[in-house]
């Protein structure tokens, strides 16, 4: 089945710096890659997604890139702020079963220091 | 999101007792999911549903069962709770080809 690897597991940056989180997936048939942000004690929330027919997508300070050949995708956060501190999850939609379910990476805990 | 609610929010139960968690949605989404979240493991799929009475197993389904008798409700049952099932449980809904919306979660402690 699909396997999603996420790195690093923890990331600490200074406010204003950039942060990059990387994920790899195993199933070349996967075609949808969302990113979720989970603040402490809260639910995961979708922040950005990308489909396999697009190489890059931006939304203000966040961007996601996808390399289908290498089967990896990355989240880029620029000009980080303390409120960006959270756990971030990547996911890939896997079609190995009867439905396309999301398989999640194990998460990256991002800490932004003022 | 107000469109998906989980109950209860917190529960403490004893080993060996049955437990049912409820997920209710008002979005009329076809797909519903149950995940568990544990430190170091991220979000792992327990069971999912692709319609009324249509359910299937996820990667960590042992010890869990589900039922979906109405579009809006998806129940997760632990037939005989064990300490290894202490976790935070998230329900999610989704539409085909899009991401999921998660509920607020249920923190379950099995003592």
Interface residues (C-beta under 8 A of the other chain):
Chain A: X1 X6 X32 X34 X36 X42 X43 X44 X45 X46 X49 X89 X91 X93 X97 X98 X99 X100 X101 X102 X103 X104 X105 X106 X107
Chain B: X31 X33 X35 X40 X41 X42 X43 X44 X45 X48 X50 X56 X58 X59 X90 X94 X96 X97 X98 X99 X100 X101 X102 X103 X104 X105
